[in-house]
């Protein structure tokens, strides 16, 4: 399935559990203190502090991991998760990141 479908399902589960979240959360980018626009969008930001990036790929590549770390740095977040739904199991497709 497409990542957007997994995103929709994850958000339905979060809503049903009463866990606050925001979809496609914008991360502004600045250059030398000057805002230059919205550079990134976090797939799901859970409870205002957990960055969740969703993938549905055969293999997680370094660029996918860099994407999560970039969101953490630019957004000022400490914890992130990369969830690959193409893995054999959810736990096999889950990677944790922290700064």
C-alpha positions, -999 to 999 in steps of 0.1 A, spaced: 0 0 0 10 36 -3 25 55 26 -4 79 27 -28 49 35 -5 38 64 -4 74 76 -42 76 76 -45 43 95 -19 53 121 -37 86 126 -71 68 131 -55 45 157 -39 75 175 -72 94 175 -91 64 188 -66 60 216 -70 97 225 -33 105 217 -28 140 203 -11 142 170 -6 165 139 -3 153 103 21 167 78 34 191 104 55 219 88 91 225 99 103 260 91 138 266 79 159 297 86 191 309 72 213 331 95 182 337 116 160 347 87 130 324 79 132 311 43 101 290 43 87 256 51 115 232 43 100 199 55 68 182 66 69 157 94 45 128 85 31 126 120 41 146 151 28 128 182 20 148 214 41 177 201 74 158 207 77 125 188 86 127 151 72 98 131 83 93 95 65 66 76 79 45 48 67 15 27 100 5 10 118 -27 5 149 -14 23 155 16 46 183 36 31 206 61 48 187 89 32 156 78 50 174 78 83 190 112 75 155 126 69 144 117 104 175 132 119 171 164 99 135 168 112 148 163 148 175 189 144 155 216 125 124 211 146 142 210 179 128 176 188 146 149 208 129 117 197 120 102 164 107 69 149 111 56 113 83 31 106 87 9 75 55 -9 68 71 -30 41 90 -50 68 79 -85 79 66 -72 112 60 -38 127 88 -42 152 112 -53 125 104 -21 105 107 3 135 139 23 141 143 47 170 163 79 170 172 105 196 193 136 199 
